[in-house]
Amino acid sequence: MNQSSSPTDGMTRALRVLGWILLGLSSVFVWVVVNAPIDSVQGIMQKILYVHPPLAYGAYLGFVVTAIGGGLFLWHGEERHDQLAIAGAEVGTVFCSLMLITGPIWARGAWGPGNWWVWDARLTLTLLLWFVYLAYLLLRSFTEGEERTARFASIYGILGVVLIPLNYWIIDLVGGNAQHPENIQSGSLGEGMGLPFLVGNLTFFFAFVYLLVLRWRVGIVRAESERLAYENEAAG
């Protein structure tokens, strides 16, 4: 008798495809970054450009996924949507953490010795964004399996995304009075830097999707195992 496939079977197949794509893109990414031109002012430190902004975009995307998953959970009440929200928060926090690590490294190279961090608007809001979703993960870890907590966390995750557009446009809102550079726009990259920047964004995007699907699958499998264990215990 043929057994119907579970949602995690499709995720497993997707992970194989995503893994091969990510492997190929990572190889291309390393090659184009190594061969990218060296900035005349910042030197080789400028090549963090090909990592730092893509990490920021991944963090934003992860937190948006958390809001979407939370909204779907509030609407339908399905466990898979709650697990999607958790996966988005975890992967987004990982990307945000790496962004907060690479940022000061770049800052020290661009702003001079000793300038690992300055309390300008963009950096302060980024740190606040990291704390907001770290608190989300701590809430979920200490109250795992409680539906009321899941609903509260869904609302919390939805409200948290308000910081994302504020974080992105804050430099414009403060009239450029920030030490952090302005957002990258068309034509703002130097000659030969556009291709590695594009490949970097594609590579980190697929890395984000791979990690998101992987964590989502783990969450669904674990939640299903816990449900079956509870049912067996109740029946016994």
CORURQUI-V960854 format. One record per residue. N is the residue number from 1. RES is the residue in one small letter. OMEGA is omega in radians with two decimals (* if undefined). Layout:
n & res & omega
N & RES & OMEGA
N & RES & OMEGA
This chain:
n & res & omega
1 & m & -3.12
2 & n & 3.10
3 & q & 3.12
4 & s & -3.11
5 & s & 3.11
6 & s & 3.11
7 & p & -3.12
8 & t & 3.08
9 & d & 3.08
10 & g & 3.10
11 & m & 3.12
12 & t & 3.11
13 & r & 3.12
14 & a & 3.14
15 & l & 3.10
16 & r & -3.14
17 & v & 3.14
18 & l & 3.14
19 & g & 3.12
20 & w & 3.11
21 & i & -3.12
22 & l & 3.12
23 & l & 3.13
24 & g & -3.14
25 & l & 3.14
26 & s & 3.11
27 & s & 3.11
28 & v & -3.12
29 & f & 3.13
30 & v & -3.10
31 & w & -3.08
32 & v & 3.12
33 & v & 3.11
34 & v & -3.09
35 & n & 3.10
36 & a & -3.14
37 & p & 3.12
38 & i & -3.10
39 & d & -3.07
40 & s & -3.10
41 & v & -3.06
42 & q & -3.11
43 & g & -3.07
44 & i & 3.13
45 & m & -3.11
46 & q & -3.09
47 & k & 2.99
48 & i & 3.06
49 & l & -3.06
50 & y & -3.14
51 & v & -2.98
52 & h & 3.12
53 & p & 3.07
54 & p & 3.07
55 & l & 3.10
56 & a & 3.13
57 & y & 3.10
58 & g & 3.09
59 & a & 3.11
60 & y & -3.09
61 & l & 3.12
62 & g & -3.12
63 & f & 3.03
64 & v & 3.08
65 & v & 3.09
66 & t & 3.12
67 & a & 3.14
68 & i & 3.11
69 & g & 3.11
70 & g & 3.11
71 & g & 3.11
72 & l & 3.11
73 & f & 3.10
74 & l & -3.10
75 & w & -3.03
76 & h & -3.13
77 & g & -3.10
78 & e & -3.09
79 & e & -3.08
80 & r & 3.12
81 & h & 3.08
82 & d & 3.11
83 & q & 3.06
84 & l & 3.12
85 & a & 3.13
86 & i & 3.13
87 & a & 3.12
88 & g & 3.14
89 & a & -3.12
90 & e & -3.12
91 & v & 3.10
92 & g & 3.12
93 & t & 3.07
94 & v & 3.13
95 & f & 3.14
96 & c & 3.11
97 & s & 3.12
98 & l & 3.08
99 & m & 3.14
100 & l & 3.07
101 & i & -3.10
102 & t & -3.14
103 & g & 3.11
104 & p & 3.09
105 & i & 3.11
106 & w & -3.11
107 & a & -3.12
108 & r & 3.10
109 & g & -3.07
110 & a & -3.04
111 & w & 3.08
112 & g & -3.11
113 & p & 3.10
114 & g & -3.10
115 & n & 3.09
116 & w & -3.05
117 & w & 2.98
118 & v & -3.07
119 & w & 3.05
120 & d & -2.98
121 & a & -3.08
122 & r & -3.10
123 & l & 3.13
124 & t & 3.12
125 & l & 3.10
126 & t & 3.09
127 & l & 3.10
128 & l & 3.11
129 & l & 3.12
130 & w & 3.14
131 & f & -3.14
132 & v & -3.08
133 & y & 2.96
134 & l & 3.08
135 & a & 3.08
136 & y & -3.11
137 & l & 3.10
138 & l & 3.09
139 & l & -3.11
140 & r & -3.09
141 & s & -3.11
142 & f & -3.09
143 & t & -3.05
144 & e & 3.06
145 & g & -3.14
146 & e & -3.07
147 & e & -3.14
148 & r & 3.08
149 & t & 3.13
150 & a & 3.13
151 & r & 3.09
152 & f & 3.14
153 & a & 3.10
154 & s & 3.12
155 & i & 3.11
156 & y & -3.14
157 & g & 3.11
158 & i & -3.14
159 & l & -3.09
160 & g & -3.09
161 & v & 3.07
162 & v & -3.12
163 & l & -3.05
164 & i & 3.09
165 & p & 3.10
166 & l & 3.13
167 & n & -3.09
168 & y & -3.04
169 & w & -3.03
170 & i & -3.12
171 & i & 3.07
172 & d & -3.10
173 & l & 3.13
174 & v & 3.07
175 & g & 3.13
176 & g & -3.14
177 & n & 3.14
178 & a & 3.14
179 & q & 3.11
180 & h & -3.14
181 & p & -3.14
182 & e & 3.12
183 & n & 3.14
184 & i & 3.13
185 & q & 3.12
186 & s & 3.13
187 & g & -3.10
188 & s & 3.11
189 & l & 3.12
190 & g & -3.12
191 & e & 3.13
192 & g & -3.10
193 & m & -3.08
194 & g & -3.11
195 & l & 3.11
196 & p & 3.09
197 & f & 3.11
198 & l & -3.14
199 & v & 3.10
200 & g & 3.12
201 & n & 3.11
202 & l & -3.12
203 & t & -3.11
204 & f & 3.06
205 & f & 3.14
206 & f & 3.04
207 & a & 3.10
208 & f & -3.11
209 & v & 3.14
210 & y & -3.12
211 & l & 3.13
212 & l & -3.13
213 & v & 3.13
214 & l & -3.13
215 & r & 3.11
216 & w & 3.13
217 & r & 3.12
218 & v & -3.13
219 & g & 3.14
220 & i & 3.14
221 & v & -3.13
222 & r & 3.13
223 & a & 3.12
224 & e & 3.12
225 & s & 3.13
226 & e & 3.11
227 & r & 3.13
228 & l & 3.11
229 & a & 3.12
230 & y & 3.12
231 & e & 3.12
232 & n & 3.13
233 & e & 3.12
234 & a & -3.14
235 & a & -3.12
236 & g & *
